[in-house]
Amino acid sequence: RLLGFPTANFDNIDQIIPADGVYAGRCAVDGVTYTCGISIGTMPTFEGNKRQVEAHLIGFDGDLYGQTLDLEITHFVRDQVKFSGVEQLKQKMRSDLEVCQDLVKRDLRIPVMS
């Protein structure tokens, strides 16, 4: 929220969580499905060490505290990266969300390289 990208932070996850990185997907809230950008990882730009799953629901404006949400990861976007500062991170988040919208809208699949 402090960066201008409020997120739903997930805990008590009962599924296998994919590798750290940025993903595109969908999240249903009160019968409405939103495209979202999903971050999985430790927030290295902020020297984090706790692994987290959080999603920014594009176009959602409301309170998600205490709600149970179904999150669907549909596309891998990129690996997790440590940025040199907050402004660089925010700029990348904006472009990541555009990629997420495009991927989900067009249902494009990006091959995962190993």
All heavy atoms as an XYZ file, in Angstrom:
890
protein
N       0.826     -1.189      0.000
C       0.000      0.000      0.000
C       0.871      1.253      0.000
O       0.560      2.220     -0.676
C      -0.913     -0.027      1.221
C      -1.878      1.113      1.281
C      -2.868      1.001      2.417
N      -3.570     -0.249      2.493
C      -4.655     -0.568      1.797
N      -5.150      0.279      0.951
N      -5.227     -1.737      1.947
N       1.978      1.224      0.739
C       2.853      2.398      0.820
C       3.510      2.727     -0.517
O       3.870      3.869     -0.765
C       3.925      2.180      1.884
C       3.415      2.044      3.325
C       4.556      1.721      4.267
C       2.689      3.310      3.766
N       3.639      1.735     -1.396
C       4.232      1.960     -2.712
C       3.199      2.378     -3.746
O       3.525      2.656     -4.886
C       4.935      0.694     -3.200
C       6.125      0.220     -2.371
C       6.653     -1.103     -2.917
C       7.228      1.261     -2.363
N       1.918      2.378     -3.349
C       0.863      2.719     -4.289
C       0.254      1.508     -4.973
O      -0.508      1.643     -5.922
N       0.599      0.323     -4.501
C       0.089     -0.924     -5.060
C      -0.437     -1.787     -3.910
O       0.258     -2.689     -3.440
C       1.198     -1.689     -5.799
C       1.799     -0.938     -6.937
C       2.914     -0.137     -6.755
C       1.250     -1.023     -8.213
C       3.488      0.559     -7.801
C       1.809     -0.325     -9.269
C       2.925      0.463     -9.065
N      -1.659     -1.530     -3.438
C      -2.177     -2.338     -2.324
C      -2.280     -3.802     -2.741
O      -2.597     -4.115     -3.893
C      -3.552     -1.737     -2.043
C      -3.881     -0.899     -3.219
C      -2.610     -0.550     -3.915
N      -1.964     -4.683     -1.792
C      -1.978     -6.110     -2.102
C      -2.782     -6.897     -1.079
O      -2.937     -6.482      0.066
C      -0.548     -6.690     -2.124
O       0.051     -6.502     -0.838
C       0.305     -6.049     -3.188
N      -3.261     -8.036     -1.540
C      -3.813     -9.044     -0.637
C      -2.639     -9.935     -0.268
O      -1.948    -10.462     -1.143
C      -4.901     -9.855     -1.346
N      -2.377    -10.077      1.014
C      -1.283    -10.916      1.486
C      -1.866    -12.250      1.933
O      -2.770    -12.288      2.762
C      -0.544    -10.230      2.629
C       0.069     -8.922      2.174
O       0.687     -8.855      1.134
N      -0.128     -7.871      2.954
N      -1.331    -13.318      1.368
C      -1.885    -14.648      1.604
C      -1.081    -15.393      2.656
O       0.148    -15.387      2.643
C      -1.874    -15.454      0.301
C      -2.854    -14.937     -0.714
C      -2.543    -13.843     -1.510
C      -4.094    -15.523     -0.848
C      -3.447    -13.352     -2.428
C      -5.011    -15.035     -1.771
C      -4.688    -13.950     -2.563
N      -1.802    -16.033      3.567
C      -1.191    -16.970      4.500
C      -2.147    -18.147      4.631
O      -3.199    -18.166      4.019
C      -0.879    -16.313      5.846
C      -2.091    -15.674      6.497
O      -3.211    -15.853      6.018
O      -1.903    -14.972      7.504
N      -1.764    -19.132      5.374
C      -2.569    -20.353      5.503
C      -2.893    -20.941      4.129
O      -4.022    -21.305      3.837
C      -3.866    -20.091      6.279
C      -3.587    -19.593      7.672
O      -2.660    -20.073      8.320
N      -4.351    -18.624      8.126
N      -1.884    -21.008      3.280
C      -2.057    -21.519      1.928
C      -2.029    -23.036      1.959
O      -1.116    -23.637      2.522
C      -0.944    -20.963      1.013
C      -1.046    -19.440      0.964
C      -1.023    -21.575     -0.374
C       0.117    -18.770      0.279
N      -3.041    -23.651      1.335
C      -3.143    -25.108      1.370
C      -2.772    -25.763      0.045
O      -3.201    -26.854     -0.255
C      -4.554    -25.534      1.801
C      -5.632    -25.090      0.830
O      -5.311    -24.399     -0.148
O      -6.798    -25.442      1.051
N      -1.962    -25.079     -0.751
C      -1.505    -25.606     -2.037
C       0.008    -25.468     -2.113
O       0.627    -24.740     -1.337
C      -2.147    -24.818     -3.195
C      -3.653    -24.843     -3.227
C      -4.206    -26.220     -3.573
O      -3.651    -26.905     -4.410
N      -5.269    -26.618     -2.915
N       0.586    -26.121     -3.101
C       2.011    -25.962     -3.350
C       2.244    -24.566     -3.930
O       1.517    -24.120     -4.812
C       2.509    -27.039     -4.331
C       2.378    -28.416     -3.688
C       3.948    -26.765     -4.763
C       2.672    -29.557     -4.634
N       3.265    -23.890     -3.425
C       3.577    -22.540     -3.877
C       4.729    -22.621     -4.881
O       5.749    -23.247     -4.613
C       3.976    -21.641     -2.691
C       2.828    -21.584     -1.684
C       4.355    -20.244     -3.162
C       3.196    -20.909     -0.393
N       4.582    -21.979     -6.041
C       5.657    -22.014     -7.040
C       6.907    -21.269     -6.580
O       6.909    -20.603     -5.547
C       5.052    -21.324     -8.262
C       3.692    -20.913     -7.908
C       3.419    -21.244     -6.499
N       7.944    -21.339     -7.385
C       9.218    -20.681     -7.102
C       9.038    -19.167     -6.982
O       8.083    -18.595     -7.517
C      10.214    -20.996     -8.208
N       9.980    -18.530     -6.305
C       9.956    -17.078     -6.166
C       9.939    -16.419     -7.541
O      10.612    -16.873     -8.471
C      11.180    -16.594     -5.387
C      11.130    -16.988     -3.921
O      10.136    -17.597     -3.497
O      12.103    -16.688     -3.208
N       9.168    -15.356     -7.651
C       9.083    -14.625     -8.897
C       7.814    -13.814     -8.969
O       7.065    -13.689     -7.995
N       7.564    -13.257    -10.147
C       6.361    -12.478    -10.415
C       5.509    -13.278    -11.394
O       6.020    -13.815    -12.383
C       6.717    -11.092    -11.004
C       5.465    -10.321    -11.404
C       7.542    -10.295     -9.989
N       4.221    -13.336    -11.098
C       3.282    -14.120    -11.884
C       2.058    -13.278    -12.218
O       1.747    -12.318    -11.528
C       2.818    -15.356    -11.087
C       3.926    -16.326    -10.772
C       4.760    -16.140     -9.682
C       4.131    -17.442    -11.580
C       5.783    -17.030     -9.393
C       5.146    -18.343    -11.299
C       5.969    -18.130    -10.205
O       6.976    -19.015     -9.931
N       1.355    -13.686    -13.250
C       0.050    -13.112    -13.578
C      -0.996    -14.126    -13.165
O      -0.729    -15.324    -13.091
C      -0.049    -12.833    -15.081
N      -2.204    -13.638    -12.901
C      -3.258    -14.562    -12.527
C      -4.585    -13.875    -12.349
O      -4.808    -12.756    -12.813
N      -5.453    -14.583    -11.643
C      -6.808    -14.092    -11.371
C      -7.135    -14.336     -9.901
O      -6.652    -15.292     -9.300
C      -7.827    -14.846    -12.228
C      -7.660    -14.675    -13.707
C      -8.725    -15.490    -14.470
N      -8.471    -15.460    -15.890
C      -7.757    -16.364    -16.554
N      -7.243    -17.399    -15.921
N      -7.577    -16.256    -17.854
N      -8.005    -13.483     -9.376
C      -8.464    -13.637     -8.001
C      -9.936    -13.250     -7.941
O     -10.329    -12.200     -8.461
C      -7.641    -12.755     -7.065
S      -8.000    -13.040     -5.321
N     -10.743    -14.110     -7.342
C     -12.181    -13.861     -7.230
C     -12.508    -13.237     -5.876
O     -12.055    -13.707     -4.842
C     -12.958    -15.153     -7.409
N     -13.310    -12.160     -5.932
C     -13.773    -11.468     -4.723
C     -15.261    -11.205     -4.891
O     -15.670    -10.521     -5.835
C     -13.036    -10.122     -4.520
C     -13.563     -9.405     -3.296
C     -11.541    -10.328     -4.440
N     -16.064    -11.754     -4.007
C     -17.516    -11.524     -4.035
C     -18.124    -11.750     -5.417
O     -18.914    -10.940     -5.908
C     -17.853    -10.108     -3.545
C     -17.496     -9.915     -2.077
O     -17.570    -10.901     -1.310
O     -17.155     -8.789     -1.698
N     -17.706    -12.825     -6.083
C     -18.273    -13.175     -7.372
C     -17.703    -12.425     -8.559
O     -18.126    -12.632     -9.689
N     -16.727    -11.538     -8.319
C     -16.089    -10.793     -9.399
C     -14.643    -11.264     -9.500
O     -13.937    -11.359     -8.499
C     -16.126     -9.269     -9.139
C     -15.416     -8.514    -10.244
C     -17.556     -8.790     -8.979
N     -14.200    -11.557    -10.723
C     -12.830    -12.020    -10.930
C     -11.974    -10.872    -11.444
O     -12.342    -10.192    -12.398
C     -12.796    -13.193    -11.927
O     -13.597    -14.256    -11.401
C     -11.387    -13.690    -12.135
N     -10.847    -10.676    -10.791
C      -9.910     -9.614    -11.138
C      -8.617    -10.216    -11.660
O      -8.134    -11.220    -11.134
C      -9.579     -8.761     -9.904
C     -10.750     -8.000     -9.369
C     -11.616     -8.573     -8.444
C     -11.007     -6.703     -9.796
C     -12.707     -7.875     -7.959
C     -12.094     -5.990     -9.312
C     -12.939     -6.593     -8.395
O     -14.016     -5.886     -7.922
N      -8.047     -9.577    -12.669
C      -6.690     -9.906    -13.088
C      -5.761     -9.384    -12.006
O      -6.003     -8.331    -11.416
C      -6.371     -9.234    -14.439
O      -7.248     -9.770    -15.428
C      -4.931     -9.473    -14.850
N      -4.690    -10.115    -11.750
C      -3.778     -9.648    -10.712
C      -2.330     -9.929    -11.070
O      -2.021    -10.806    -11.870
C      -4.135    -10.252     -9.362
S      -4.188    -12.027     -9.308
N      -1.475     -9.144    -10.453
C      -0.044     -9.381    -10.458
C       0.302    -10.002     -9.126
O      -0.154     -9.538     -8.079
N       1.072    -11.075     -9.147
C       1.361    -11.846     -7.942
C       2.864    -11.865     -7.703
O       3.636    -12.150     -8.617
C       0.839    -13.291     -8.093
C      -0.653    -13.281     -8.413
C       1.141    -14.114     -6.841
C      -1.150    -14.538     -9.096
N       3.257    -11.564     -6.488
C       4.663    -11.626     -6.105
C       4.834    -12.742     -5.088
O       4.111    -12.800     -4.089
C       5.107    -10.296     -5.498
O       6.422    -10.403     -4.981
N       5.794    -13.609     -5.362
C       6.149    -14.672     -4.426
C       7.624    -14.506     -4.124
O       8.452    -14.475     -5.030
C       5.875    -16.061     -5.018
C       4.382    -16.210     -5.343
C       6.345    -17.160     -4.063
C       4.024    -17.496     -6.060
N       7.939    -14.354     -2.845
C       9.343    -14.220     -2.487
C       9.566    -13.457     -1.208
O       8.644    -13.256     -0.412
N      10.800    -13.022     -1.039
C      11.235    -12.442      0.234
C      11.378    -10.922      0.215
O      11.895    -10.355      1.168
C      12.591    -13.046      0.644
O      13.534    -12.753     -0.387
C      12.482    -14.535      0.889
N      10.953    -10.264     -0.850
C      11.055     -8.806     -0.967
C      12.518     -8.349     -0.806
O      12.856     -7.596      0.106
C      10.136     -8.127      0.048
C       8.689     -8.475     -0.194
S       7.466     -8.017      1.049
C       7.869     -6.400      1.546
N      13.407     -8.802     -1.698
C      14.840     -8.532     -1.528
C      15.222     -7.051     -1.578
O      16.226     -6.672     -0.974
C      15.485     -9.301     -2.690
C      14.407     -9.444     -3.706
C      13.132     -9.553     -2.924
N      14.454     -6.214     -2.247
C      14.765     -4.778     -2.282
C      14.715     -4.191     -0.873
O      15.423     -3.239     -0.563
C      13.790     -4.043     -3.225
O      13.907     -4.613     -4.531
C      14.082     -2.553     -3.290
N      13.886     -4.785     -0.015
C      13.733     -4.306      1.367
C      14.449     -5.210      2.358
O      14.157     -5.174      3.552
C      12.244     -4.192      1.710
C      11.521     -3.233      0.807
C      10.705     -3.701     -0.212
C      11.684     -1.870      0.950
C      10.047     -2.825     -1.064
C      11.033     -0.979      0.107
C      10.222     -1.456     -0.909
N      15.370     -6.032      1.837
C      16.161     -6.942      2.681
C      15.280     -7.894      3.483
O      15.602     -8.255      4.615
C      17.081     -6.153      3.627
C      18.003     -5.166      2.945
C      18.994     -5.815      1.977
O      19.394     -6.963      2.200
O      19.355     -5.149      0.988
N      14.160     -8.295      2.898
C      13.268     -9.221      3.587
C      13.851    -10.617      3.661
O      14.738    -10.984      2.901
N      13.356    -11.398      4.614
C      13.802    -12.785      4.716
C      12.630    -13.758      4.892
O      12.824    -14.953      4.878
C      14.826    -12.969      5.829
C      14.293    -12.548      7.180
O      13.108    -12.296      7.350
N      15.181    -12.438      8.154
N      11.434    -13.243      5.062
C      10.250    -14.084      5.185
C       9.612    -14.236      3.805
O       9.312    -13.239      3.138
C       9.248    -13.458      6.160
C       7.987    -14.264      6.309
C       6.985    -13.570      7.214
C       5.679    -14.340      7.192
N       4.566    -13.527      7.624
N       9.396    -15.459      3.381
C       8.775    -15.717      2.077
C       7.297    -15.371      2.160
O       6.600    -15.808      3.071
C       8.968    -17.175      1.699
C       8.619    -17.470      0.262
C       9.242    -18.789     -0.174
N       9.080    -18.955     -1.593
C       8.288    -19.858     -2.139
N       7.603    -20.687     -1.394
N       8.183    -19.947     -3.453
N       6.822    -14.584      1.186
C       5.444    -14.113      1.178
C       4.808    -14.331     -0.189
O       5.493    -14.373     -1.202
C       5.395    -12.618      1.496
C       5.974    -12.268      2.849
C       5.864    -10.797      3.125
O       4.934    -10.377      3.791
N       6.792    -10.012      2.609
N       3.483    -14.434     -0.171
C       2.689    -14.454     -1.395
C       1.735    -13.282     -1.290
O       0.971    -13.170     -0.329
C       1.887    -15.772     -1.537
C       1.002    -15.729     -2.771
C       2.829    -16.972     -1.567
N       1.797    -12.387     -2.275
C       0.901    -11.235     -2.271
C       0.444    -10.944     -3.686
O       1.160    -11.206     -4.648
C       1.545    -10.011     -1.624
C       2.886     -9.628     -2.157
C       3.537     -8.521     -1.348
O       2.896     -7.917     -0.473
O       4.713     -8.238     -1.611
N      -0.774    -10.430     -3.802
C      -1.358    -10.156     -5.116
C      -1.969     -8.774     -5.146
O      -2.671     -8.378     -4.217
C      -2.421    -11.201     -5.438
N      -1.697     -8.058     -6.226
C      -2.341     -6.762     -6.480
C      -3.470     -7.025     -7.463
O      -3.233     -7.430     -8.603
C      -1.355     -5.753     -7.055
C      -2.006     -4.470     -7.459
N      -2.419     -3.531     -6.538
C      -2.355     -3.991     -8.673
C      -2.981     -2.520     -7.182
N      -2.961     -2.779     -8.482
N      -4.705     -6.813     -7.024
C      -5.886     -7.033     -7.862
C      -6.138     -5.763     -8.665
O      -6.493     -4.723     -8.103
C      -7.102     -7.371     -7.005
C      -7.174     -8.797     -6.437
C      -6.014     -9.120     -5.521
C      -8.490     -9.004     -5.735
N      -5.942     -5.848     -9.963
C      -6.053     -4.689    -10.835
C      -7.517     -4.246    -10.924
O      -8.393     -5.025    -11.272
C      -5.484     -5.020    -12.229
C      -4.001     -5.400    -12.105
C      -5.686     -3.845    -13.192
C      -3.387     -6.000    -13.342
N      -7.757     -2.994    -10.564
C      -9.096     -2.434    -10.624
C      -9.930     -2.646     -9.376
O     -11.045     -2.137     -9.282
N      -9.404     -3.354     -8.387
C     -10.156     -3.575     -7.146
C      -9.908     -2.427     -6.184
O      -8.784     -1.974     -6.002
C      -9.739     -4.888     -6.475
C     -10.447     -5.130     -5.175
C     -11.726     -5.655     -5.166
C      -9.847     -4.818     -3.964
C     -12.397     -5.865     -3.967
C     -10.502     -5.017     -2.765
C     -11.781     -5.547     -2.770
N     -10.989     -1.974     -5.552
C     -10.884     -0.941     -4.534
C     -11.775     -1.366     -3.379
O     -12.996     -1.328     -3.492
C     -11.332      0.418     -5.086
C     -11.160      1.534     -4.076
O     -10.273      1.423     -3.207
O     -11.921      2.515     -4.148
N     -11.177     -1.797     -2.314
C     -11.973     -2.254     -1.180
C     -11.075     -2.853     -0.117
O      -9.851     -2.753     -0.178
N     -11.694     -3.502      0.841
C     -11.006     -4.086      1.972
C     -11.066     -5.606      1.862
O     -12.152     -6.183      1.758
C     -11.676     -3.621      3.264
C     -10.955     -4.070      4.509
O      -9.943     -4.804      4.415
O     -11.402     -3.691      5.601
N      -9.925     -6.252      1.879
C      -9.866     -7.712      1.766
C      -9.472     -8.381      3.082
O      -9.377     -9.607      3.127
C      -8.857     -8.108      0.672
C      -9.200     -7.645     -0.735
C      -8.043     -7.940     -1.680
C     -10.470     -8.316     -1.216
N      -9.266     -7.600      4.124
C      -8.824     -8.172      5.402
C      -9.819     -9.199      5.915
O     -11.026     -8.957      5.961
C      -8.612     -7.078      6.451
C      -7.372     -6.267      6.187
C      -7.458     -5.024      5.576
C      -6.118     -6.754      6.532
C      -6.324     -4.282      5.316
C      -4.969     -6.018      6.271
C      -5.077     -4.788      5.671
O      -3.953     -4.062      5.409
N      -9.295    -10.373      6.267
C     -10.115    -11.430      6.847
C     -10.898    -12.260      5.847
O     -11.558    -13.219      6.237
N     -10.845    -11.919      4.566
C     -11.586    -12.676      3.565
C     -10.762    -13.872      3.081
O      -9.540    -13.827      3.047
C     -11.945    -11.797      2.369
C     -12.940    -10.714      2.696
C     -13.510    -10.098      1.428
O     -13.848    -10.802      0.489
N     -13.615     -8.781      1.414
N     -11.459    -14.920      2.677
C     -10.829    -16.056      2.025
C     -10.908    -15.819      0.527
O     -11.988    -15.580     -0.011
C     -11.548    -17.374      2.398
O     -11.454    -17.552      3.817
C     -10.933    -18.546      1.682
N      -9.763    -15.870     -0.132
C      -9.697    -15.591     -1.558
C      -9.157    -16.800     -2.304
O      -8.306    -17.524     -1.792
C      -8.785    -14.397     -1.827
C      -9.132    -13.104     -1.112
C      -8.045    -12.065     -1.355
C     -10.471    -12.574     -1.574
N      -9.646    -17.000     -3.511
C      -9.109    -18.032     -4.390
C      -8.211    -17.359     -5.404
O      -8.660    -16.534     -6.198
C     -10.235    -18.784     -5.112
C     -11.001    -19.685     -4.171
O     -10.362    -20.302     -3.289
O     -12.227    -19.772     -4.307
N      -6.945    -17.702     -5.370
C      -5.950    -17.113     -6.245
C      -5.518    -18.155     -7.267
O      -5.168    -19.272     -6.914
C      -4.744    -16.658     -5.426
C      -3.609    -15.978     -6.159
C      -4.074    -14.650     -6.744
C      -2.437    -15.757     -5.210
N      -5.573    -17.789     -8.538
C      -5.158    -18.673     -9.618
C      -3.956    -18.061    -10.314
O      -4.027    -16.948    -10.837
C      -6.297    -18.843    -10.622
C      -5.903    -19.642    -11.840
C      -6.955    -19.630    -12.935
O      -7.856    -18.757    -12.920
O      -6.859    -20.485    -13.823
N      -2.852    -18.770    -10.301
C      -1.658    -18.325    -11.009
C      -1.734    -18.900    -12.417
O      -1.872    -20.108    -12.600
C      -0.382    -18.798    -10.289
C      -0.302    -18.126     -8.914
C       0.854    -18.516    -11.138
C       0.812    -18.644     -8.042
N      -1.655    -18.021    -13.419
C      -1.815    -18.471    -14.797
C      -0.550    -18.356    -15.632
O      -0.396    -19.088    -16.605
C      -2.935    -17.677    -15.507
O      -2.607    -16.289    -15.478
C      -4.282    -17.916    -14.835
N       0.338    -17.428    -15.280
C       1.509    -17.176    -16.116
C       2.709    -16.770    -15.261
O       2.564    -15.963    -14.345
C       1.259    -16.027    -17.097
C       0.052    -16.193    -17.945
N      -1.202    -15.813    -17.536
C      -0.090    -16.700    -19.183
C      -2.076    -16.078    -18.499
N      -1.426    -16.611    -19.500
N       3.863    -17.280    -15.617
C       5.120    -16.805    -15.041
C       5.530    -15.557    -15.808
O       5.522    -15.549    -17.041
C       6.206    -17.878    -15.161
C       7.562    -17.412    -14.721
C       7.874    -17.375    -13.375
C       8.501    -17.006    -15.645
C       9.130    -16.941    -12.954
C       9.751    -16.568    -15.241
C      10.062    -16.538    -13.893
N       5.886    -14.478    -15.105
C       6.293    -13.237    -15.749
C       7.810    -13.064    -15.713
O       8.449    -12.821    -16.727
C       5.580    -12.020    -15.117
C       6.080    -10.708    -15.707
C       4.068    -12.149    -15.289
N       8.397    -13.183    -14.512
C       9.851    -12.994    -14.397
C      10.332    -13.482    -13.044
O       9.541    -13.697    -12.118
C      10.232    -11.523    -14.590
C       9.690    -10.609    -13.503
C      10.252     -9.196    -13.634
N       9.667     -8.301    -12.676
C      10.048     -8.191    -11.396
N      11.019     -8.939    -10.925
N       9.449     -7.329    -10.591
N      11.645    -13.631    -12.930
C      12.259    -13.983    -11.655
C      12.206    -12.802    -10.697
O      12.089    -11.651    -11.119
C      13.721    -14.389    -11.843
C      13.873    -15.721    -12.557
O      13.030    -16.618    -12.333
O      14.833    -15.864    -13.338
N      12.365    -13.099     -9.419
C      12.446    -12.048     -8.408
C      13.800    -11.350     -8.547
O      14.816    -11.990     -8.797
C      12.310    -12.670     -7.016
C      12.219    -11.658     -5.916
C      11.976    -12.315     -4.579
O      12.727    -13.173     -4.157
N      10.918    -11.906     -3.923
N      13.788    -10.018     -8.395
C      14.987     -9.203     -8.573
C      15.111     -8.223     -7.414
O      14.106     -7.688     -6.940
C      14.903     -8.400     -9.900
C      16.078     -7.467    -10.061
C      14.779     -9.331    -11.085
N      16.330     -7.972     -6.995
C      16.574     -6.916     -6.010
C      16.863     -5.631     -6.778
O      17.776     -5.573     -7.603
C      17.762     -7.267     -5.117
C      18.057     -6.198     -4.100
C      19.180     -6.594     -3.175
C      19.426     -5.488     -2.167
N      20.399     -5.869     -1.154
N      16.068     -4.592     -6.522
C      16.236     -3.316     -7.200
C      17.094     -2.389     -6.354
O      17.169     -2.526     -5.128
C      14.872     -2.688     -7.482
C      14.081     -3.478     -8.484
C      13.144     -4.410     -8.065
C      14.288     -3.310     -9.837
C      12.431     -5.153     -8.981
C      13.582     -4.051    -10.765
C      12.649     -4.978    -10.342
N      17.692     -1.384     -7.014
C      18.586     -0.462     -6.311
C      17.831      0.551     -5.460
O      18.418      1.194     -4.603
C      19.493      0.271     -7.302
O      18.712      1.028     -8.206
N      16.520      0.701     -5.708
C      15.743      1.653     -4.922
C      14.257      1.502     -5.172
O      13.813      0.771     -6.061
N      13.483      2.222     -4.384
C      12.028      2.128     -4.423
C      11.466      2.610     -5.757
O      10.551      1.998     -6.304
C      11.407      2.911     -3.244
C       9.903      2.990     -3.367
C      11.798      2.268     -1.926
N      12.002      3.695     -6.306
C      11.468      4.219     -7.574
C      11.668      3.233     -8.711
O      10.786      3.052     -9.554
C      12.083      5.580     -7.909
C      11.569      6.694     -7.031
C      10.045      6.777     -6.976
O       9.397      6.739     -8.038
O       9.504      6.882     -5.862
N      12.818      2.584     -8.762
C      13.068      1.571     -9.786
C      12.095      0.396     -9.622
O      11.553     -0.109    -10.600
C      14.519      1.084     -9.697
C      14.894      0.110    -10.799
C      16.295     -0.452    -10.629
O      16.845     -0.505     -9.525
N      16.888     -0.884    -11.733
N      11.856     -0.001     -8.386
C      10.902     -1.074     -8.105
C       9.496     -0.690     -8.553
O       8.812     -1.463     -9.225
C      10.900     -1.414     -6.609
C       9.795     -2.342     -6.111
C       9.885     -3.711     -6.770
C       9.854     -2.466     -4.592
N       9.055      0.514     -8.211
C       7.708      0.968     -8.588
C       7.539      1.013    -10.106
O       6.498      0.627    -10.631
C       7.415      2.328     -7.956
C       7.181      2.238     -6.450
C       7.169      3.574     -5.774
C       6.102      4.506     -6.216
N       6.023      5.732     -5.393
N       8.561      1.471    -10.802
C       8.500      1.523    -12.263
C       8.351      0.106    -12.835
O       7.547     -0.127    -13.731
C       9.757      2.192    -12.808
C       9.771      2.331    -14.311
C      11.029      3.046    -14.802
O      11.990      3.229    -14.076
N      11.003      3.446    -16.052
N       9.105     -0.839    -12.286
C       9.021     -2.221    -12.771
C       7.667     -2.836    -12.421
O       7.097     -3.596    -13.215
C      10.174     -3.055    -12.198
C      10.228     -4.453    -12.759
C      10.445     -4.431    -14.264
C      10.640     -5.835    -14.798
N      10.512     -5.886    -16.255
N       7.135     -2.494    -11.255
C       5.818     -3.010    -10.868
C       4.743     -2.527    -11.840
O       3.862     -3.293    -12.231
C       5.485     -2.587     -9.428
C       6.317     -3.309     -8.386
S       6.122     -2.636     -6.721
C       4.486     -3.214     -6.323
N       4.815     -1.267    -12.233
C       3.846     -0.739    -13.209
C       3.920     -1.512    -14.526
O       2.903     -1.917    -15.085
C       4.075      0.754    -13.448
C       3.519      1.650    -12.354
C       3.563      3.120    -12.743
N       4.904      3.678    -12.653
C       5.457      4.148    -11.527
N       4.769      4.151    -10.414
N       6.673      4.628    -11.540
N       5.144     -1.734    -15.012
C       5.275     -2.464    -16.279
C       4.885     -3.932    -16.106
O       4.283     -4.527    -17.005
C       6.674     -2.322    -16.869
O       7.640     -2.967    -16.080
N       5.191     -4.524    -14.962
C       4.774     -5.917    -14.694
C       3.257     -6.047    -14.736
O       2.719     -7.015    -15.284
C       5.264     -6.389    -13.324
C       6.753     -6.684    -13.270
O       7.388     -6.816    -14.340
O       7.274     -6.773    -12.144
N       2.547     -5.084    -14.151
C       1.082     -5.149    -14.140
C       0.510     -5.025    -15.545
O      -0.489     -5.674    -15.869
C       0.504     -4.081    -13.209
C       0.741     -4.345    -11.721
C       0.284     -3.154    -10.889
C       0.039     -5.618    -11.269
N       1.139     -4.228    -16.388
C       0.702     -4.153    -17.790
C       0.892     -5.499    -18.478
O       0.018     -5.956    -19.222
C       1.476     -3.058    -18.531
C       1.085     -1.655    -18.115
C       1.921     -0.594    -18.816
O       2.626     -0.920    -19.800
O       1.853      0.562    -18.375
N       2.026     -6.148    -18.232
C       2.286     -7.476    -18.802
C       1.248     -8.468    -18.284
O       0.694     -9.266    -19.057
C       3.720     -7.942    -18.464
C       3.920     -9.408    -18.820
C       4.749     -7.076    -19.169
N       0.960     -8.422    -16.990
C      -0.025     -9.330    -16.399
C      -1.386     -9.166    -17.059
O      -2.038    -10.157    -17.419
C      -0.140     -9.100    -14.890
S       1.322     -9.596    -13.961
N      -1.817     -7.920    -17.225
C      -3.111     -7.673    -17.868
C      -3.137     -8.253    -19.280
O      -4.100     -8.888    -19.687
C      -3.410     -6.178    -17.933
C      -3.862     -5.608    -16.625
C      -4.199     -4.132    -16.764
O      -3.344     -3.312    -17.076
N      -5.450     -3.805    -16.520
N      -2.070     -8.020    -20.028
C      -2.013     -8.492    -21.407
C      -2.011    -10.020    -21.465
O      -2.728    -10.615    -22.273
C      -0.773     -7.929    -22.096
C      -0.762     -8.200    -23.586
O      -1.789     -7.926    -24.249
O       0.263     -8.679    -24.097
N      -1.223    -10.657    -20.618
C      -1.151    -12.118    -20.631
C      -2.493    -12.758    -20.291
O      -2.933    -13.682    -20.973
C      -0.091    -12.602    -19.637
C       1.353    -12.362    -20.024
C       2.267    -12.656    -18.848
C       1.732    -13.196    -21.228
N      -3.124    -12.272    -19.243
C      -4.398    -12.864    -18.816
C      -5.491    -12.569    -19.844
O      -6.289    -13.441    -20.192
C      -4.789    -12.378    -17.408
C      -6.184    -12.838    -17.033
C      -3.770    -12.886    -16.379
N      -5.512    -11.344    -20.356
C      -6.521    -10.953    -21.339
C      -6.409    -11.797    -22.600
O      -7.404    -12.280    -23.130
C      -6.349     -9.475    -21.684
C      -7.290     -8.954    -22.743
C      -7.024     -7.479    -22.960
C      -7.624     -6.982    -24.235
N      -7.259     -5.592    -24.496
N      -5.211    -11.973    -23.085
C      -4.997    -12.716    -24.327
C      -4.709    -14.186    -24.074
O      -4.568    -14.959    -25.005
C      -3.858    -12.085    -25.102
C      -4.228    -10.667    -25.546
C      -3.138     -9.910    -26.242
N      -2.176    -10.742    -26.934
C      -0.972    -10.322    -27.310
N      -0.601     -9.106    -27.056
N      -0.152    -11.115    -27.940
N      -4.588    -14.560    -22.779
C      -4.268    -15.924    -22.352
C      -3.012    -16.436    -23.047
O      -2.960    -17.565    -23.527
C      -5.443    -16.882    -22.578
C      -5.238    -18.170    -21.776
O      -4.583    -18.127    -20.721
O      -5.709    -19.223    -22.222
N      -2.005    -15.558    -23.112
C      -0.719    -15.956    -23.684
C       0.043    -16.815    -22.699
O      -0.024    -16.590    -21.485
C       0.115    -14.731    -24.034
C      -0.447    -13.819    -25.114
C       0.440    -12.591    -25.245
C      -0.520    -14.553    -26.432
N       0.784    -17.742    -23.165
C       1.612    -18.592    -22.329
C       3.075    -18.256    -22.615
O       3.497    -18.219    -23.751
C       1.370    -20.075    -22.608
C      -0.058    -20.492    -22.391
C      -0.419    -20.467    -20.928
N      -1.821    -20.811    -20.771
C      -2.461    -20.716    -19.639
N      -1.860    -20.283    -18.569
N      -3.721    -21.045    -19.556
N       3.822    -17.991    -21.550
C       5.252    -17.746    -21.696
C       5.969    -19.029    -21.297
O       5.760    -19.529    -20.191
C       5.726    -16.586    -20.797
C       5.079    -15.292    -21.224
C       7.241    -16.464    -20.822
C       5.442    -14.106    -20.345
N       6.797    -19.581    -22.180
C       7.501    -20.806    -21.809
C       8.464    -20.542    -20.662
O       9.123    -19.513    -20.615
C       8.252    -21.202    -23.082
C       8.239    -20.001    -23.953
C       7.127    -19.121    -23.512
N       8.533    -21.472    -19.728
C       9.438    -21.362    -18.603
C      10.771    -21.978    -19.023
O      10.821    -23.124    -19.466
C       8.882    -22.088    -17.363
C       9.882    -22.044    -16.226
C       7.561    -21.473    -16.949
N      11.836    -21.203    -18.922
C      13.162    -21.681    -19.286
C      13.824    -22.289    -18.074
O      13.724    -21.758    -16.973
C      14.010    -20.524    -19.815
C      13.351    -19.783    -20.962
S      13.045    -20.840    -22.344
C      14.385    -20.388    -23.370
N      14.503    -23.390    -18.238
C      15.191    -23.993    -17.102
C      16.686    -23.894    -17.260
O      17.200    -23.573    -18.274
C      14.775    -25.441    -16.949
O      15.002    -26.147    -18.139
